[in-house]
């Protein structure tokens, strides 16, 4: 992943992780989706 793309991904991941707007279930689903988008196994 290009460094600019990685930086954007990390910004999104951190903002979703630290958000108080999402309930716990939605936050977990966002984390799983982000991990799969990056090619990681959940």
ROLO-409732 format. One record per atom (N, C-alpha, C): residue in three letters; atom name; x, y, z. Coordinates in Angstrom, 2 decimals, always signed. Layout:
<sites>
<site residu="ALA" atome="CA" X="X" Y="Y" Z="Z"/>
...
</sites>
This chain:
<sites>
<site residu="UNK" atome="N" X="+0.86" Y="-1.17" Z="+0.00"/>
<site residu="UNK" atome="CA" X="+0.00" Y="+0.00" Z="+0.00"/>
<site residu="UNK" atome="C" X="+0.90" Y="+1.23" Z="+0.00"/>
<site residu="UNK" atome="N" X="+0.58" Y="+2.18" Z="-0.85"/>
<site residu="UNK" atome="CA" X="+1.37" Y="+3.41" Z="-0.93"/>
<site residu="UNK" atome="C" X="+1.30" Y="+4.17" Z="+0.38"/>
<site residu="UNK" atome="N" X="+2.34" Y="+4.94" Z="+0.68"/>
<site residu="UNK" atome="CA" X="+2.40" Y="+5.62" Z="+1.98"/>
<site residu="UNK" atome="C" X="+1.24" Y="+6.60" Z="+2.18"/>
<site residu="UNK" atome="N" X="+0.81" Y="+7.28" Z="+1.12"/>
<site residu="UNK" atome="CA" X="-0.32" Y="+8.21" Z="+1.25"/>
<site residu="UNK" atome="C" X="-1.61" Y="+7.44" Z="+1.54"/>
<site residu="UNK" atome="N" X="-1.80" Y="+6.31" Z="+0.87"/>
<site residu="UNK" atome="CA" X="-2.97" Y="+5.47" Z="+1.13"/>
<site residu="UNK" atome="C" X="-2.94" Y="+4.92" Z="+2.55"/>
<site residu="UNK" atome="N" X="-1.76" Y="+4.50" Z="+2.98"/>
<site residu="UNK" atome="CA" X="-1.62" Y="+3.96" Z="+4.34"/>
<site residu="UNK" atome="C" X="-1.95" Y="+5.03" Z="+5.37"/>
<site residu="UNK" atome="N" X="-1.50" Y="+6.24" Z="+5.14"/>
<site residu="UNK" atome="CA" X="-1.78" Y="+7.34" Z="+6.06"/>
<site residu="UNK" atome="C" X="-3.29" Y="+7.60" Z="+6.14"/>
<site residu="UNK" atome="N" X="-3.97" Y="+7.60" Z="+5.00"/>
<site residu="UNK" atome="CA" X="-5.42" Y="+7.81" Z="+4.98"/>
<site residu="UNK" atome="C" X="-6.13" Y="+6.67" Z="+5.71"/>
<site residu="UNK" atome="N" X="-5.67" Y="+5.44" Z="+5.48"/>
<site residu="UNK" atome="CA" X="-6.25" Y="+4.28" Z="+6.15"/>
<site residu="UNK" atome="C" X="-6.09" Y="+4.40" Z="+7.67"/>
<site residu="UNK" atome="N" X="-4.90" Y="+4.76" Z="+8.11"/>
<site residu="UNK" atome="CA" X="-4.64" Y="+4.90" Z="+9.55"/>
<site residu="UNK" atome="C" X="-5.49" Y="+6.01" Z="+10.16"/>
<site residu="UNK" atome="N" X="-5.67" Y="+7.12" Z="+9.44"/>
<site residu="UNK" atome="CA" X="-6.51" Y="+8.20" Z="+9.93"/>
<site residu="UNK" atome="C" X="-7.95" Y="+7.74" Z="+10.09"/>
<site residu="UNK" atome="N" X="-8.45" Y="+7.01" Z="+9.08"/>
<site residu="UNK" atome="CA" X="-9.82" Y="+6.48" Z="+9.17"/>
<site residu="UNK" atome="C" X="-9.96" Y="+5.51" Z="+10.33"/>
<site residu="UNK" atome="N" X="-9.01" Y="+4.59" Z="+10.45"/>
<site residu="UNK" atome="CA" X="-9.07" Y="+3.57" Z="+11.49"/>
<site residu="UNK" atome="C" X="-9.08" Y="+4.21" Z="+12.88"/>
<site residu="UNK" atome="N" X="-8.19" Y="+5.17" Z="+13.10"/>
<site residu="UNK" atome="CA" X="-8.12" Y="+5.84" Z="+14.41"/>
<site residu="UNK" atome="C" X="-9.38" Y="+6.65" Z="+14.69"/>
<site residu="UNK" atome="N" X="-9.92" Y="+7.32" Z="+13.69"/>
<site residu="UNK" atome="CA" X="-11.13" Y="+8.11" Z="+13.92"/>
<site residu="UNK" atome="C" X="-12.32" Y="+7.21" Z="+14.25"/>
<site residu="UNK" atome="N" X="-12.40" Y="+6.06" Z="+13.59"/>
<site residu="UNK" atome="CA" X="-13.48" Y="+5.12" Z="+13.89"/>
<site residu="UNK" atome="C" X="-13.29" Y="+4.48" Z="+15.26"/>
<site residu="UNK" atome="N" X="-12.03" Y="+4.21" Z="+15.61"/>
<site residu="UNK" atome="CA" X="-11.74" Y="+3.56" Z="+16.89"/>
<site residu="UNK" atome="C" X="-12.03" Y="+4.48" Z="+18.08"/>
<site residu="UNK" atome="N" X="-11.76" Y="+5.74" Z="+17.92"/>
<site residu="UNK" atome="CA" X="-11.91" Y="+6.68" Z="+19.03"/>
<site residu="UNK" atome="C" X="-13.26" Y="+7.40" Z="+19.03"/>
<site residu="UNK" atome="N" X="-14.12" Y="+7.06" Z="+18.10"/>
<site residu="UNK" atome="CA" X="-15.41" Y="+7.73" Z="+17.99"/>
<site residu="UNK" atome="C" X="-16.36" Y="+7.29" Z="+19.10"/>
<site residu="UNK" atome="N" X="-17.06" Y="+8.24" Z="+19.63"/>
<site residu="UNK" atome="CA" X="-18.10" Y="+7.93" Z="+20.62"/>
<site residu="UNK" atome="C" X="-19.48" Y="+7.93" Z="+19.98"/>
<site residu="UNK" atome="N" X="-19.51" Y="+8.13" Z="+18.67"/>
<site residu="UNK" atome="CA" X="-20.78" Y="+8.20" Z="+17.94"/>
<site residu="UNK" atome="C" X="-21.31" Y="+6.79" Z="+17.67"/>
<site residu="UNK" atome="N" X="-20.40" Y="+5.86" Z="+17.34"/>
<site residu="UNK" atome="CA" X="-20.80" Y="+4.50" Z="+16.99"/>
<site residu="UNK" atome="C" X="-21.05" Y="+3.67" Z="+18.23"/>
<site residu="UNK" atome="N" X="-22.07" Y="+2.81" Z="+18.15"/>
<site residu="UNK" atome="CA" X="-22.26" Y="+1.86" Z="+19.24"/>
<site residu="UNK" atome="C" X="-21.20" Y="+0.76" Z="+19.10"/>
<site residu="UNK" atome="N" X="-21.09" Y="-0.09" Z="+20.09"/>
<site residu="UNK" atome="CA" X="-20.01" Y="-1.08" Z="+20.12"/>
<site residu="UNK" atome="C" X="-20.07" Y="-2.02" Z="+18.92"/>
<site residu="UNK" atome="N" X="-21.25" Y="-2.46" Z="+18.55"/>
<site residu="UNK" atome="CA" X="-21.40" Y="-3.39" Z="+17.43"/>
<site residu="UNK" atome="C" X="-20.93" Y="-2.75" Z="+16.12"/>
<site residu="UNK" atome="N" X="-21.32" Y="-1.52" Z="+15.88"/>
<site residu="UNK" atome="CA" X="-20.93" Y="-0.82" Z="+14.66"/>
<site residu="UNK" atome="C" X="-19.42" Y="-0.61" Z="+14.63"/>
<site residu="UNK" atome="N" X="-18.82" Y="-0.27" Z="+15.75"/>
<site residu="UNK" atome="CA" X="-17.37" Y="-0.08" Z="+15.82"/>
<site residu="UNK" atome="C" X="-16.64" Y="-1.37" Z="+15.48"/>
<site residu="UNK" atome="N" X="-17.12" Y="-2.49" Z="+16.00"/>
<site residu="UNK" atome="CA" X="-16.49" Y="-3.79" Z="+15.71"/>
<site residu="UNK" atome="C" X="-16.60" Y="-4.10" Z="+14.22"/>
<site residu="UNK" atome="N" X="-17.77" Y="-3.86" Z="+13.64"/>
<site residu="UNK" atome="CA" X="-17.95" Y="-4.12" Z="+12.22"/>
<site residu="UNK" atome="C" X="-17.05" Y="-3.23" Z="+11.37"/>
<site residu="UNK" atome="N" X="-16.88" Y="-1.98" Z="+11.76"/>
<site residu="UNK" atome="CA" X="-15.97" Y="-1.09" Z="+11.04"/>
<site residu="UNK" atome="C" X="-14.53" Y="-1.59" Z="+11.12"/>
<site residu="UNK" atome="N" X="-14.13" Y="-2.07" Z="+12.28"/>
<site residu="UNK" atome="CA" X="-12.78" Y="-2.60" Z="+12.45"/>
<site residu="UNK" atome="C" X="-12.57" Y="-3.84" Z="+11.59"/>
<site residu="UNK" atome="N" X="-13.55" Y="-4.72" Z="+11.56"/>
<site residu="UNK" atome="CA" X="-13.44" Y="-5.91" Z="+10.72"/>
<site residu="UNK" atome="C" X="-13.36" Y="-5.54" Z="+9.24"/>
<site residu="UNK" atome="N" X="-14.19" Y="-4.60" Z="+8.81"/>
<site residu="UNK" atome="CA" X="-14.18" Y="-4.17" Z="+7.41"/>
<site residu="UNK" atome="C" X="-12.84" Y="-3.53" Z="+7.05"/>
<site residu="UNK" atome="N" X="-12.31" Y="-2.73" Z="+7.96"/>
<site residu="UNK" atome="CA" X="-11.01" Y="-2.08" Z="+7.70"/>
<site residu="UNK" atome="C" X="-9.90" Y="-3.12" Z="+7.62"/>
<site residu="UNK" atome="N" X="-9.93" Y="-4.11" Z="+8.48"/>
<site residu="UNK" atome="CA" X="-8.91" Y="-5.17" Z="+8.47"/>
<site residu="UNK" atome="C" X="-9.00" Y="-5.97" Z="+7.16"/>
<site residu="UNK" atome="N" X="-10.21" Y="-6.30" Z="+6.74"/>
<site residu="UNK" atome="CA" X="-10.37" Y="-7.06" Z="+5.50"/>
<site residu="UNK" atome="C" X="-9.96" Y="-6.22" Z="+4.30"/>
<site residu="UNK" atome="N" X="-10.24" Y="-4.92" Z="+4.32"/>
<site residu="UNK" atome="CA" X="-9.84" Y="-4.06" Z="+3.21"/>
<site residu="UNK" atome="C" X="-8.34" Y="-4.00" Z="+3.08"/>
<site residu="UNK" atome="N" X="-7.66" Y="-4.13" Z="+4.19"/>
<site residu="UNK" atome="CA" X="-6.20" Y="-4.09" Z="+4.18"/>
<site residu="UNK" atome="C" X="-5.60" Y="-5.46" Z="+3.85"/>
<site residu="UNK" atome="N" X="-6.43" Y="-6.49" Z="+3.87"/>
<site residu="UNK" atome="CA" X="-5.93" Y="-7.82" Z="+3.52"/>
<site residu="UNK" atome="C" X="-5.56" Y="-8.66" Z="+4.74"/>
<site residu="UNK" atome="N" X="-5.99" Y="-8.25" Z="+5.91"/>
<site residu="UNK" atome="CA" X="-5.69" Y="-8.99" Z="+7.13"/>
<site residu="UNK" atome="C" X="-6.80" Y="-10.00" Z="+7.39"/>
<site residu="UNK" atome="N" X="-6.45" Y="-11.06" Z="+8.07"/>
<site residu="UNK" atome="CA" X="-7.45" Y="-12.03" Z="+8.50"/>
<site residu="UNK" atome="C" X="-8.09" Y="-11.54" Z="+9.78"/>
<site residu="UNK" atome="N" X="-9.41" Y="-11.56" Z="+9.87"/>
<site residu="UNK" atome="CA" X="-10.07" Y="-11.10" Z="+11.12"/>
<site residu="UNK" atome="C" X="-9.85" Y="-12.05" Z="+12.28"/>
</sites>
